[in-house]
Every structure is written in C-alpha cells, then in structure tokens.
Amino acid sequence: MLPAKLKKTLKRDIKQSGHPREKAVDVMYAVQSHYGYLSDEGLAEAAELLGMSELELEELATFYDYIYRRPVGKYVLHVCDGVVCWMCHEGWECVGEEESIVTYLCARLGVEVGETTPDGLFTVLPSACIGYCENAPAMLVNGKPYGPLTPASLDEVLEELRNQPPEEMVVDR
Ligand code: FES
C-alpha cells in the first residue's frame, strides 16, 4: 500500500493539473519508485488516484519502455537498439560472436534480454534511441547515459555498478 504522505502529494498534484490524465505517467513513475516496479497493486492504486480504469492505465503503462510491469533488478540496463548505435560497433569484431552491446552484456551476465540476473542486480532491456547518438553505441543505466561503449568499457561499467554502495546510484529505473 502506498504511504499516506505519497498519496497526499500525488492527490494534490493531480488536483492542481486540471486534467488528471496528464499526470498519469508521473503518477506511475512515483508509484514505480515506491514499489521498485509498477505492481498490480500499484497500478490499481494509481488508477484510483487518477480516476481512470485499470485497463486504461495498463494500456498506457505498456506503451512506455521505462514503466516496468514486472520486477526489475537494481540496475536496469537500457541498451540502445537505434540505427546509429547499430552502425557504431567499431572494435567489436574482437569479441567474435558477441558482436553487439546486447549480446555481449547478455553473455557476460548469463541472461537473455528482458531477464534479471539471479543476484537481482541487473536487468537487460532494449530501448529505442536514447538521444545519445554522438556517443554511440550507448546505453542508459537507471537514467544515466554511458557511451561510446566497447567490450572493455562495458566490463568497467558492470564492475563499477557491482561495487556501488547500496544507496548509491539513482533509483530512477
Ligand atoms: S541510436 Fe543509439 S543513442 Fe541514438
């Protein structure tokens, strides 16, 4: 259940907006931040706050790459699947079969796209262009951009994240 304080804040924001539906994405993000993902319970609470049906909100939630309807890891690696990033894999031939960020990451972490590592640290998800083309190939980790990525720099990023203290790094997954 959402904390009373958060509910109060969201109700106030919705009321001030004039058009509650305009706040739907913000409310879903706030609820997601609380639960770690947009759980069924969270979706129902968000729908009630917004005066929308759960189905209406579900349709909206599944439209956004950054709203998670299933639990995700502490770090969500949004690997850019855009054209520029696909064209900029200079230096990646050295890793043979693992010729792209996503295949390399998945092999390194032992997961498929969409899965979370057993330790709950990493989830790998594809993303449309993240607006970081000048640093392609790129990815976002909890909202922070990384690039241009090479196999070596990807290993460094994973190591850096593994060594983060528990509260470090934004929770904006
Ligand atoms: S295509 Fe990857 S950041 Fe734009």
Backbone and ligand atoms as CSV (ligand in chain L), in Angstrom:
chain,resi,resn,atom,element,x,y,z
A,1,MET,N,N,0.848,-1.203,0.000
A,1,MET,CA,C,0.000,0.000,0.000
A,1,MET,C,C,0.882,1.251,0.000
A,2,LEU,N,N,0.492,2.252,-0.779
A,2,LEU,CA,C,1.291,3.485,-0.840
A,2,LEU,C,C,1.237,4.216,0.497
A,3,PRO,N,N,2.350,4.823,0.902
A,3,PRO,CA,C,2.338,5.593,2.145
A,3,PRO,C,C,1.385,6.788,2.022
A,4,ALA,N,N,0.747,7.140,3.145
A,4,ALA,CA,C,-0.238,8.220,3.144
A,4,ALA,C,C,0.360,9.527,2.613
A,5,LYS,N,N,1.622,9.783,2.972
A,5,LYS,CA,C,2.268,11.041,2.554
A,5,LYS,C,C,2.401,11.111,1.027
A,6,LEU,N,N,2.819,10.008,0.437
A,6,LEU,CA,C,2.972,9.982,-1.022
A,6,LEU,C,C,1.612,10.131,-1.696
A,7,LYS,N,N,0.612,9.439,-1.156
A,7,LYS,CA,C,-0.747,9.547,-1.721
A,7,LYS,C,C,-1.230,10.991,-1.692
A,8,LYS,N,N,-0.982,11.644,-0.564
A,8,LYS,CA,C,-1.427,13.024,-0.397
A,8,LYS,C,C,-0.757,13.936,-1.434
A,9,THR,N,N,0.545,13.737,-1.613
A,9,THR,CA,C,1.287,14.546,-2.590
A,9,THR,C,C,0.748,14.313,-4.002
A,10,LEU,N,N,0.531,13.038,-4.335
A,10,LEU,CA,C,0.039,12.724,-5.679
A,10,LEU,C,C,-1.361,13.281,-5.908
A,11,LYS,N,N,-2.208,13.172,-4.878
A,11,LYS,CA,C,-3.572,13.708,-4.997
A,11,LYS,C,C,-3.526,15.212,-5.241
A,12,ARG,N,N,-2.653,15.892,-4.520
A,12,ARG,CA,C,-2.526,17.337,-4.680
A,12,ARG,C,C,-2.060,17.669,-6.106
A,13,ASP,N,N,-1.028,16.956,-6.591
A,13,ASP,CA,C,-0.511,17.207,-7.941
A,13,ASP,C,C,-1.579,16.965,-9.003
A,14,ILE,N,N,-2.354,15.910,-8.810
A,14,ILE,CA,C,-3.402,15.572,-9.783
A,14,ILE,C,C,-4.462,16.669,-9.783
A,15,LYS,N,N,-4.828,17.102,-8.595
A,15,LYS,CA,C,-5.855,18.143,-8.477
A,15,LYS,C,C,-5.393,19.445,-9.132
A,16,GLN,N,N,-4.132,19.779,-8.933
A,16,GLN,CA,C,-3.598,21.030,-9.488
A,16,GLN,C,C,-3.466,20.994,-11.006
A,17,SER,N,N,-3.366,19.802,-11.569
A,17,SER,CA,C,-3.134,19.711,-13.016
A,17,SER,C,C,-4.355,20.104,-13.837
A,18,GLY,N,N,-5.532,20.000,-13.276
A,18,GLY,CA,C,-6.737,20.340,-14.048
A,18,GLY,C,C,-7.213,19.173,-14.888
A,19,HIS,N,N,-6.302,18.473,-15.519
A,19,HIS,CA,C,-6.641,17.297,-16.325
A,19,HIS,C,C,-5.883,16.103,-15.751
A,20,PRO,N,N,-6.510,15.342,-14.868
A,20,PRO,CA,C,-5.840,14.239,-14.183
A,20,PRO,C,C,-5.044,13.313,-15.099
A,21,ARG,N,N,-5.553,13.056,-16.296
A,21,ARG,CA,C,-4.857,12.109,-17.178
A,21,ARG,C,C,-3.463,12.598,-17.561
A,22,GLU,N,N,-3.286,13.916,-17.564
A,22,GLU,CA,C,-1.965,14.469,-17.901
A,22,GLU,C,C,-0.909,14.010,-16.895
A,23,LYS,N,N,-1.357,13.672,-15.710
A,23,LYS,CA,C,-0.411,13.278,-14.667
A,23,LYS,C,C,-0.202,11.762,-14.604
A,24,ALA,N,N,-0.835,11.044,-15.517
A,24,ALA,CA,C,-0.810,9.581,-15.436
A,24,ALA,C,C,0.610,9.011,-15.419
A,25,VAL,N,N,1.471,9.505,-16.308
A,25,VAL,CA,C,2.831,8.957,-16.375
A,25,VAL,C,C,3.615,9.318,-15.109
A,26,ASP,N,N,3.466,10.573,-14.669
A,26,ASP,CA,C,4.169,10.982,-13.434
A,26,ASP,C,C,3.731,10.127,-12.246
A,27,VAL,N,N,2.440,9.881,-12.176
A,27,VAL,CA,C,1.925,9.082,-11.050
A,27,VAL,C,C,2.466,7.650,-11.146
A,28,MET,N,N,2.488,7.095,-12.343
A,28,MET,CA,C,3.006,5.729,-12.496
A,28,MET,C,C,4.479,5.656,-12.106
A,29,TYR,N,N,5.254,6.685,-12.485
A,29,TYR,CA,C,6.675,6.704,-12.090
A,29,TYR,C,C,6.826,6.783,-10.579
A,30,ALA,N,N,6.004,7.609,-9.961
A,30,ALA,CA,C,6.083,7.763,-8.500
A,30,ALA,C,C,5.737,6.443,-7.811
A,31,VAL,N,N,4.718,5.786,-8.305
A,31,VAL,CA,C,4.299,4.508,-7.719
A,31,VAL,C,C,5.384,3.452,-7.971
A,32,GLN,N,N,5.959,3.487,-9.175
A,32,GLN,CA,C,7.038,2.554,-9.510
A,32,GLN,C,C,8.251,2.770,-8.601
A,33,SER,N,N,8.569,4.035,-8.327
A,33,SER,CA,C,9.704,4.329,-7.437
A,33,SER,C,C,9.472,3.730,-6.059
A,34,HIS,N,N,8.225,3.748,-5.621
A,34,HIS,CA,C,7.923,3.206,-4.299
A,34,HIS,C,C,8.051,1.685,-4.274
A,35,TYR,N,N,7.468,1.013,-5.257
A,35,TYR,CA,C,7.449,-0.455,-5.249
A,35,TYR,C,C,8.662,-1.100,-5.927
A,36,GLY,N,N,9.408,-0.294,-6.726
A,36,GLY,CA,C,10.518,-0.864,-7.496
A,36,GLY,C,C,10.074,-1.258,-8.896
A,37,TYR,N,N,8.793,-1.410,-9.098
A,37,TYR,CA,C,8.176,-1.643,-10.410
A,37,TYR,C,C,6.689,-1.334,-10.255
A,38,LEU,N,N,5.974,-1.266,-11.366
A,38,LEU,CA,C,4.551,-0.953,-11.277
A,38,LEU,C,C,3.780,-2.258,-11.074
A,39,SER,N,N,3.678,-2.642,-9.827
A,39,SER,CA,C,2.981,-3.887,-9.478
A,39,SER,C,C,1.487,-3.759,-9.772
A,40,ASP,N,N,0.772,-4.875,-9.742
A,40,ASP,CA,C,-0.685,-4.834,-9.945
A,40,ASP,C,C,-1.333,-3.963,-8.878
A,41,GLU,N,N,-0.848,-4.116,-7.659
A,41,GLU,CA,C,-1.386,-3.303,-6.560
A,41,GLU,C,C,-1.127,-1.814,-6.827
A,42,GLY,N,N,0.093,-1.509,-7.259
A,42,GLY,CA,C,0.457,-0.122,-7.549
A,42,GLY,C,C,-0.366,0.443,-8.693
A,43,LEU,N,N,-0.575,-0.375,-9.722
A,43,LEU,CA,C,-1.371,0.073,-10.872
A,43,LEU,C,C,-2.797,0.396,-10.429
A,44,ALA,N,N,-3.360,-0.469,-9.582
A,44,ALA,CA,C,-4.730,-0.247,-9.100
A,44,ALA,C,C,-4.803,1.035,-8.268
A,45,GLU,N,N,-3.793,1.258,-7.431
A,45,GLU,CA,C,-3.787,2.475,-6.611
A,45,GLU,C,C,-3.642,3.724,-7.485
A,46,ALA,N,N,-2.760,3.635,-8.493
A,46,ALA,CA,C,-2.553,4.776,-9.399
A,46,ALA,C,C,-3.842,5.082,-10.165
A,47,ALA,N,N,-4.509,4.021,-10.632
A,47,ALA,CA,C,-5.751,4.207,-11.393
A,47,ALA,C,C,-6.807,4.885,-10.523
A,48,GLU,N,N,-6.888,4.456,-9.286
A,48,GLU,CA,C,-7.876,5.060,-8.391
A,48,GLU,C,C,-7.570,6.536,-8.159
A,49,LEU,N,N,-6.305,6.857,-7.932
A,49,LEU,CA,C,-5.916,8.253,-7.712
A,49,LEU,C,C,-6.259,9.123,-8.924
A,50,LEU,N,N,-6.073,8.544,-10.110
A,50,LEU,CA,C,-6.267,9.317,-11.351
A,50,LEU,C,C,-7.713,9.319,-11.839
A,51,GLY,N,N,-8.529,8.474,-11.237
A,51,GLY,CA,C,-9.916,8.360,-11.701
A,51,GLY,C,C,-9.992,7.677,-13.052
A,52,MET,N,N,-9.054,6.784,-13.311
A,52,MET,CA,C,-9.045,6.034,-14.578
A,52,MET,C,C,-9.294,4.566,-14.271
A,53,SER,N,N,-9.666,3.804,-15.312
A,53,SER,CA,C,-9.815,2.377,-15.083
A,53,SER,C,C,-8.426,1.734,-15.128
A,54,GLU,N,N,-8.309,0.553,-14.507
A,54,GLU,CA,C,-7.021,-0.141,-14.521
A,54,GLU,C,C,-6.612,-0.501,-15.952
A,55,LEU,N,N,-7.609,-0.826,-16.761
A,55,LEU,CA,C,-7.319,-1.181,-18.148
A,55,LEU,C,C,-6.741,0.011,-18.914
A,56,GLU,N,N,-7.341,1.179,-18.710
A,56,GLU,CA,C,-6.830,2.382,-19.387
A,56,GLU,C,C,-5.371,2.646,-19.001
A,57,LEU,N,N,-5.087,2.506,-17.720
A,57,LEU,CA,C,-3.735,2.773,-17.245
A,57,LEU,C,C,-2.763,1.694,-17.716
A,58,GLU,N,N,-3.237,0.478,-17.749
A,58,GLU,CA,C,-2.413,-0.636,-18.240
A,58,GLU,C,C,-1.983,-0.380,-19.691
A,59,GLU,N,N,-2.917,0.087,-20.497
A,59,GLU,CA,C,-2.594,0.376,-21.904
A,59,GLU,C,C,-1.494,1.418,-22.004
A,60,LEU,N,N,-1.566,2.414,-21.144
A,60,LEU,CA,C,-0.571,3.480,-21.123
A,60,LEU,C,C,0.774,2.943,-20.614
A,61,ALA,N,N,0.709,2.144,-19.567
A,61,ALA,CA,C,1.933,1.615,-18.942
A,61,ALA,C,C,2.724,0.768,-19.935
A,62,THR,N,N,2.046,-0.049,-20.704
A,62,THR,CA,C,2.763,-0.946,-21.612
A,62,THR,C,C,3.326,-0.197,-22.823
A,63,PHE,N,N,2.923,1.057,-22.999
A,63,PHE,CA,C,3.425,1.869,-24.099
A,63,PHE,C,C,4.817,2.426,-23.776
A,64,TYR,N,N,5.122,2.583,-22.507
A,64,TYR,CA,C,6.374,3.216,-22.098
A,64,TYR,C,C,7.452,2.202,-21.733
A,65,ASP,N,N,8.650,2.375,-22.347
A,65,ASP,CA,C,9.776,1.471,-22.075
A,65,ASP,C,C,10.246,1.533,-20.626
A,66,TYR,N,N,9.973,2.657,-19.981
A,66,TYR,CA,C,10.561,2.863,-18.654
A,66,TYR,C,C,9.573,2.651,-17.509
A,67,ILE,N,N,8.422,2.127,-17.856
A,67,ILE,CA,C,7.473,1.696,-16.822
A,67,ILE,C,C,7.557,0.166,-16.816
A,68,TYR,N,N,7.847,-0.407,-15.663
A,68,TYR,CA,C,8.067,-1.848,-15.584
A,68,TYR,C,C,6.897,-2.531,-14.890
A,69,ARG,N,N,6.257,-3.431,-15.596
A,69,ARG,CA,C,5.124,-4.166,-15.025
A,69,ARG,C,C,5.575,-5.457,-14.352
A,70,ARG,N,N,6.866,-5.729,-14.458
A,70,ARG,CA,C,7.421,-6.895,-13.763
A,70,ARG,C,C,8.599,-6.419,-12.924
A,71,PRO,N,N,8.949,-7.139,-11.881
A,71,PRO,CA,C,10.100,-6.720,-11.078
A,71,PRO,C,C,11.367,-6.625,-11.931
A,72,VAL,N,N,12.201,-5.640,-11.626
A,72,VAL,CA,C,13.472,-5.472,-12.335
A,72,VAL,C,C,14.605,-5.472,-11.317
A,73,GLY,N,N,15.826,-5.537,-11.840
A,73,GLY,CA,C,16.987,-5.525,-10.965
A,73,GLY,C,C,17.275,-4.136,-10.434
A,74,LYS,N,N,18.263,-4.058,-9.569
A,74,LYS,CA,C,18.657,-2.767,-9.007
A,74,LYS,C,C,19.113,-1.817,-10.121
A,75,TYR,N,N,19.787,-2.378,-11.136
A,75,TYR,CA,C,20.232,-1.579,-12.274
A,75,TYR,C,C,19.552,-2.083,-13.542
A,76,VAL,N,N,18.841,-1.186,-14.199
A,76,VAL,CA,C,18.192,-1.564,-15.456
A,76,VAL,C,C,19.047,-1.008,-16.595
A,77,LEU,N,N,19.590,-1.926,-17.387
A,77,LEU,CA,C,20.473,-1.543,-18.488
A,77,LEU,C,C,19.620,-1.443,-19.753
A,78,HIS,N,N,19.302,-0.211,-20.139
A,78,HIS,CA,C,18.535,0.016,-21.360
A,78,HIS,C,C,19.511,0.150,-22.512
A,79,VAL,N,N,19.676,-0.927,-23.250
A,79,VAL,CA,C,20.630,-0.911,-24.355
A,79,VAL,C,C,19.969,-0.326,-25.594
A,80,CYS,N,N,20.615,0.698,-26.154
A,80,CYS,CA,C,20.015,1.361,-27.320
A,80,CYS,C,C,19.984,0.424,-28.518
A,81,ASP,N,N,18.813,0.364,-29.123
A,81,ASP,CA,C,18.571,-0.508,-30.270
A,81,ASP,C,C,18.409,0.341,-31.529
A,82,GLY,N,N,18.851,1.601,-31.442
A,82,GLY,CA,C,18.675,2.531,-32.563
A,82,GLY,C,C,19.680,2.306,-33.678
A,83,VAL,N,N,19.375,2.875,-34.848
A,83,VAL,CA,C,20.200,2.664,-36.048
A,83,VAL,C,C,21.629,3.149,-35.847
A,84,VAL,N,N,21.799,4.330,-35.272
A,84,VAL,CA,C,23.159,4.878,-35.118
A,84,VAL,C,C,23.996,3.952,-34.251
A,85,CYS,N,N,23.411,3.469,-33.182
A,85,CYS,CA,C,24.161,2.569,-32.301
A,85,CYS,C,C,24.521,1.259,-32.997
A,86,TRP,N,N,23.626,0.778,-33.821
A,86,TRP,CA,C,23.932,-0.462,-34.544
A,86,TRP,C,C,25.071,-0.245,-35.539
A,87,MET,N,N,25.185,0.996,-36.084
A,87,MET,CA,C,26.234,1.268,-37.071
A,87,MET,C,C,27.588,1.516,-36.412
A,88,CYS,N,N,27.587,1.798,-35.113
A,88,CYS,CA,C,28.830,2.199,-34.437
A,88,CYS,C,C,29.378,1.116,-33.523
A,89,HIS,N,N,29.660,-0.030,-34.070
A,89,HIS,CA,C,30.245,-1.083,-33.240
A,89,HIS,C,C,31.707,-1.294,-33.586
A,90,GLU,N,N,32.396,-0.159,-33.780
A,90,GLU,CA,C,33.816,-0.210,-34.099
A,90,GLU,C,C,34.575,-0.922,-32.972
A,91,GLY,N,N,35.415,-1.837,-33.342
A,91,GLY,CA,C,36.203,-2.507,-32.298
A,91,GLY,C,C,35.516,-3.714,-31.697
A,92,TRP,N,N,34.255,-3.943,-32.116
A,92,TRP,CA,C,33.523,-5.050,-31.500
A,92,TRP,C,C,33.825,-6.392,-32.146
A,93,GLU,N,N,34.459,-6.348,-33.360
A,93,GLU,CA,C,34.749,-7.625,-34.028
A,93,GLU,C,C,35.673,-8.500,-33.180
A,94,CYS,N,N,36.421,-7.844,-32.251
A,94,CYS,CA,C,37.363,-8.599,-31.411
A,94,CYS,C,C,36.655,-9.593,-30.497
A,95,VAL,N,N,35.357,-9.469,-30.336
A,95,VAL,CA,C,34.687,-10.395,-29.429
A,95,VAL,C,C,33.897,-11.474,-30.181
A,96,GLY,N,N,34.201,-11.599,-31.485
A,96,GLY,CA,C,33.620,-12.691,-32.275
A,96,GLY,C,C,32.108,-12.676,-32.306
A,97,GLU,N,N,31.502,-13.751,-31.834
A,97,GLU,CA,C,30.052,-13.919,-31.879
A,97,GLU,C,C,29.320,-12.799,-31.127
A,98,GLU,N,N,29.946,-12.329,-30.064
A,98,GLU,CA,C,29.301,-11.321,-29.219
A,98,GLU,C,C,29.557,-9.946,-29.813
A,99,GLU,N,N,28.947,-9.689,-30.972
A,99,GLU,CA,C,29.327,-8.504,-31.716
A,99,GLU,C,C,28.498,-7.259,-31.414
A,100,SER,N,N,27.588,-7.321,-30.492
A,100,SER,CA,C,26.834,-6.122,-30.157
A,100,SER,C,C,26.776,-5.954,-28.643
A,101,ILE,N,N,26.389,-4.757,-28.222
A,101,ILE,CA,C,26.305,-4.494,-26.784
A,101,ILE,C,C,25.394,-5.515,-26.133
A,102,VAL,N,N,24.222,-5.686,-26.719
A,102,VAL,CA,C,23.222,-6.508,-26.049
A,102,VAL,C,C,23.662,-7.972,-25.955
A,103,THR,N,N,24.249,-8.509,-27.031
A,103,THR,CA,C,24.677,-9.908,-26.963
A,103,THR,C,C,25.865,-10.058,-26.006
A,104,TYR,N,N,26.730,-9.048,-26.022
A,104,TYR,CA,C,27.880,-9.084,-25.116
A,104,TYR,C,C,27.413,-9.045,-23.657
A,105,LEU,N,N,26.543,-8.099,-23.364
A,105,LEU,CA,C,26.034,-7.962,-21.993
A,105,LEU,C,C,25.335,-9.232,-21.525
A,106,CYS,N,N,24.467,-9.747,-22.383
A,106,CYS,CA,C,23.711,-10.943,-22.006
A,106,CYS,C,C,24.655,-12.110,-21.733
A,107,ALA,N,N,25.696,-12.252,-22.586
A,107,ALA,CA,C,26.655,-13.336,-22.374
A,107,ALA,C,C,27.416,-13.118,-21.071
A,108,ARG,N,N,27.830,-11.898,-20.828
A,108,ARG,CA,C,28.576,-11.571,-19.604
A,108,ARG,C,C,27.741,-11.832,-18.334
A,109,LEU,N,N,26.454,-11.506,-18.415
A,109,LEU,CA,C,25.599,-11.607,-17.222
A,109,LEU,C,C,24.859,-12.938,-17.130
A,110,GLY,N,N,24.904,-13.712,-18.229
A,110,GLY,CA,C,24.230,-15.015,-18.216
A,110,GLY,C,C,22.713,-14.893,-18.223
A,111,VAL,N,N,22.201,-13.891,-18.919
A,111,VAL,CA,C,20.743,-13.719,-19.013
A,111,VAL,C,C,20.343,-13.495,-20.473
A,112,GLU,N,N,19.055,-13.613,-20.726
A,112,GLU,CA,C,18.506,-13.248,-22.026
A,112,GLU,C,C,17.969,-11.825,-21.892
A,113,VAL,N,N,17.713,-11.182,-23.038
A,113,VAL,CA,C,17.121,-9.844,-22.999
A,113,VAL,C,C,15.791,-9.916,-22.243
A,114,GLY,N,N,15.584,-8.989,-21.335
A,114,GLY,CA,C,14.348,-8.958,-20.550
A,114,GLY,C,C,14.484,-9.653,-19.205
A,115,GLU,N,N,15.585,-10.365,-19.020
A,115,GLU,CA,C,15.759,-11.105,-17.766
A,115,GLU,C,C,16.609,-10.331,-16.763
A,116,THR,N,N,16.502,-10.775,-15.516
A,116,THR,CA,C,17.278,-10.187,-14.421
A,116,THR,C,C,18.256,-11.234,-13.896
A,117,THR,N,N,19.447,-10.767,-13.556
A,117,THR,CA,C,20.444,-11.704,-13.020
A,117,THR,C,C,19.949,-12.289,-11.693
A,118,PRO,N,N,20.330,-13.525,-11.377
A,118,PRO,CA,C,19.842,-14.174,-10.149
A,118,PRO,C,C,20.135,-13.384,-8.883
A,119,ASP,N,N,21.199,-12.567,-8.880
A,119,ASP,CA,C,21.508,-11.771,-7.677
A,119,ASP,C,C,20.654,-10.509,-7.595
A,120,GLY,N,N,19.775,-10.316,-8.591
A,120,GLY,CA,C,18.864,-9.170,-8.559
A,120,GLY,C,C,19.521,-7.837,-8.884
A,121,LEU,N,N,20.748,-7.881,-9.411
A,121,LEU,CA,C,21.448,-6.618,-9.679
A,121,LEU,C,C,21.108,-6.002,-11.034
A,122,PHE,N,N,21.084,-6.832,-12.093
A,122,PHE,CA,C,20.959,-6.270,-13.443
A,122,PHE,C,C,19.774,-6.836,-14.229
A,123,THR,N,N,19.085,-5.933,-14.924
A,123,THR,CA,C,18.080,-6.337,-15.906
A,123,THR,C,C,18.498,-5.718,-17.234
A,124,VAL,N,N,18.480,-6.503,-18.293
A,124,VAL,CA,C,18.859,-6.001,-19.614
A,124,VAL,C,C,17.600,-5.816,-20.454
A,125,LEU,N,N,17.398,-4.593,-20.938
A,125,LEU,CA,C,16.230,-4.299,-21.767
A,125,LEU,C,C,16.656,-3.506,-23.005
A,126,PRO,N,N,15.985,-3.746,-24.117
A,126,PRO,CA,C,16.288,-2.944,-25.310
A,126,PRO,C,C,15.571,-1.607,-25.218
A,127,SER,N,N,16.076,-0.625,-25.938
A,127,SER,CA,C,15.424,0.679,-25.910
A,127,SER,C,C,15.519,1.328,-27.282
A,128,ALA,N,N,14.541,2.154,-27.595
A,128,ALA,CA,C,14.646,2.971,-28.807
A,128,ALA,C,C,15.750,3.992,-28.546
A,129,CYS,N,N,16.116,4.775,-29.573
A,129,CYS,CA,C,17.193,5.769,-29.443
A,129,CYS,C,C,17.058,6.525,-28.126
A,130,ILE,N,N,18.166,6.582,-27.386
A,130,ILE,CA,C,18.135,7.256,-26.084
A,130,ILE,C,C,18.634,8.697,-26.184
A,131,GLY,N,N,18.834,9.172,-27.415
A,131,GLY,CA,C,19.249,10.564,-27.610
A,131,GLY,C,C,20.708,10.813,-27.277
A,132,TYR,N,N,21.527,9.783,-27.389
A,132,TYR,CA,C,22.947,9.905,-27.043
A,132,TYR,C,C,23.801,9.453,-28.232
A,133,CYS,N,N,23.255,9.692,-29.436
A,133,CYS,CA,C,23.849,9.166,-30.672
A,133,CYS,C,C,25.307,9.576,-30.868
A,134,GLU,N,N,25.662,10.781,-30.420
A,134,GLU,CA,C,27.055,11.225,-30.623
A,134,GLU,C,C,28.034,10.368,-29.824
A,135,ASN,N,N,27.510,9.579,-28.907
A,135,ASN,CA,C,28.361,8.683,-28.114
A,135,ASN,C,C,27.994,7.222,-28.341
A,136,ALA,N,N,27.478,6.927,-29.522
A,136,ALA,CA,C,27.084,5.553,-29.856
A,136,ALA,C,C,28.303,4.637,-29.970
A,137,PRO,N,N,28.151,3.348,-29.672
A,137,PRO,CA,C,26.948,2.710,-29.138
A,137,PRO,C,C,26.794,3.026,-27.647
A,138,ALA,N,N,25.522,3.134,-27.234
A,138,ALA,CA,C,25.262,3.653,-25.898
A,138,ALA,C,C,24.177,2.872,-25.164
A,139,MET,N,N,24.105,3.143,-23.869
A,139,MET,CA,C,23.013,2.565,-23.074
A,139,MET,C,C,22.716,3.502,-21.905
A,140,LEU,N,N,21.563,3.323,-21.303
A,140,LEU,CA,C,21.191,4.057,-20.102
A,140,LEU,C,C,21.152,3.080,-18.942
A,141,VAL,N,N,21.708,3.504,-17.826
A,141,VAL,CA,C,21.610,2.684,-16.610
A,141,VAL,C,C,20.910,3.526,-15.557
A,142,ASN,N,N,19.711,3.156,-15.212
A,142,ASN,CA,C,18.891,3.928,-14.258
A,142,ASN,C,C,18.873,5.409,-14.629
A,143,GLY,N,N,18.787,5.674,-15.914
A,143,GLY,CA,C,18.679,7.063,-16.379
A,143,GLY,C,C,20.004,7.726,-16.685
A,144,LYS,N,N,21.111,7.095,-16.368
A,144,LYS,CA,C,22.415,7.699,-16.641
A,144,LYS,C,C,22.997,7.135,-17.941
A,145,PRO,N,N,23.393,8.031,-18.900
A,145,PRO,CA,C,23.903,7.525,-20.178
A,145,PRO,C,C,25.365,7.083,-20.099
A,146,TYR,N,N,25.681,6.027,-20.846
A,146,TYR,CA,C,27.052,5.548,-20.968
A,146,TYR,C,C,27.359,5.350,-22.449
A,147,GLY,N,N,28.541,5.795,-22.895
A,147,GLY,CA,C,28.950,5.584,-24.270
A,147,GLY,C,C,30.113,6.504,-24.608
A,148,PRO,N,N,30.810,6.271,-25.706
A,148,PRO,CA,C,30.671,5.102,-26.572
A,148,PRO,C,C,31.201,3.856,-25.874
A,149,LEU,N,N,30.452,2.786,-26.000
A,149,LEU,CA,C,30.784,1.557,-25.288
A,149,LEU,C,C,31.630,0.610,-26.130
A,150,THR,N,N,32.582,0.006,-25.477
A,150,THR,CA,C,33.392,-1.053,-26.075
A,150,THR,C,C,33.264,-2.246,-25.122
A,151,PRO,N,N,33.704,-3.418,-25.534
A,151,PRO,CA,C,33.652,-4.542,-24.590
A,151,PRO,C,C,34.377,-4.203,-23.285
A,152,ALA,N,N,35.542,-3.553,-23.401
A,152,ALA,CA,C,36.306,-3.226,-22.187
A,152,ALA,C,C,35.571,-2.218,-21.307
A,153,SER,N,N,34.983,-1.192,-21.939
A,153,SER,CA,C,34.306,-0.175,-21.110
A,153,SER,C,C,33.026,-0.753,-20.495
A,154,LEU,N,N,32.393,-1.686,-21.206
A,154,LEU,CA,C,31.205,-2.329,-20.628
A,154,LEU,C,C,31.582,-3.135,-19.385
A,155,ASP,N,N,32.699,-3.830,-19.467
A,155,ASP,CA,C,33.165,-4.587,-18.289
A,155,ASP,C,C,33.414,-3.633,-17.123
A,156,GLU,N,N,33.994,-2.464,-17.443
A,156,GLU,CA,C,34.268,-1.475,-16.385
A,156,GLU,C,C,32.978,-0.969,-15.763
A,157,VAL,N,N,31.971,-0.706,-16.600
A,157,VAL,CA,C,30.685,-0.210,-16.082
A,157,VAL,C,C,30.067,-1.255,-15.153
A,158,LEU,N,N,30.079,-2.507,-15.581
A,158,LEU,CA,C,29.494,-3.570,-14.740
A,158,LEU,C,C,30.228,-3.667,-13.408
A,159,GLU,N,N,31.543,-3.555,-13.472
A,159,GLU,CA,C,32.351,-3.634,-12.249
A,159,GLU,C,C,32.029,-2.455,-11.329
A,160,GLU,N,N,31.941,-1.269,-11.939
A,160,GLU,CA,C,31.621,-0.052,-11.171
A,160,GLU,C,C,30.268,-0.214,-10.471
A,161,LEU,N,N,29.306,-0.732,-11.184
A,161,LEU,CA,C,27.965,-0.889,-10.602
A,161,LEU,C,C,27.957,-1.953,-9.505
A,162,ARG,N,N,28.689,-3.017,-9.735
A,162,ARG,CA,C,28.749,-4.086,-8.718
A,162,ARG,C,C,29.347,-3.562,-7.413
A,163,ASN,N,N,30.248,-2.589,-7.535
A,163,ASN,CA,C,30.945,-2.079,-6.353
A,163,ASN,C,C,30.281,-0.863,-5.725
A,164,GLN,N,N,29.116,-0.470,-6.241
A,164,GLN,CA,C,28.422,0.686,-5.661
A,164,GLN,C,C,27.888,0.341,-4.274
A,165,PRO,N,N,28.013,1.294,-3.341
A,165,PRO,CA,C,27.341,1.060,-2.050
A,165,PRO,C,C,25.831,0.966,-2.300
A,166,PRO,N,N,25.095,0.281,-1.436
A,166,PRO,CA,C,23.661,0.034,-1.667
A,166,PRO,C,C,22.823,1.260,-2.017
A,167,GLU,N,N,23.112,2.403,-1.400
A,167,GLU,CA,C,22.246,3.565,-1.650
A,167,GLU,C,C,22.698,4.431,-2.824
A,168,GLU,N,N,23.889,4.134,-3.371
A,168,GLU,CA,C,24.377,4.948,-4.469
A,168,GLU,C,C,23.552,4.666,-5.724
A,169,MET,N,N,23.645,5.563,-6.698
A,169,MET,CA,C,23.000,5.389,-7.999
A,169,MET,C,C,21.507,5.681,-7.863
A,170,VAL,N,N,21.037,6.448,-8.821
A,170,VAL,CA,C,19.634,6.829,-8.789
A,170,VAL,C,C,18.703,5.629,-8.875
A,171,VAL,N,N,17.538,5.777,-8.298
A,171,VAL,CA,C,16.566,4.678,-8.330
A,171,VAL,C,C,15.589,4.907,-9.480
A,172,ASP,N,N,15.930,5.859,-10.348
A,172,ASP,CA,C,15.054,6.187,-11.454
A,172,ASP,C,C,15.186,5.118,-12.541
A,173,ARG,N,N,14.650,3.959,-12.252
A,173,ARG,CA,C,14.814,2.843,-13.166
A,173,ARG,C,C,13.830,2.899,-14.293
L,1,FES,S1,S,20.637,5.486,-31.937
L,1,FES,FE1,FE,21.545,4.927,-30.035
L,1,FES,S2,S,21.576,6.761,-28.908
L,1,FES,FE2,FE,20.594,7.306,-30.754
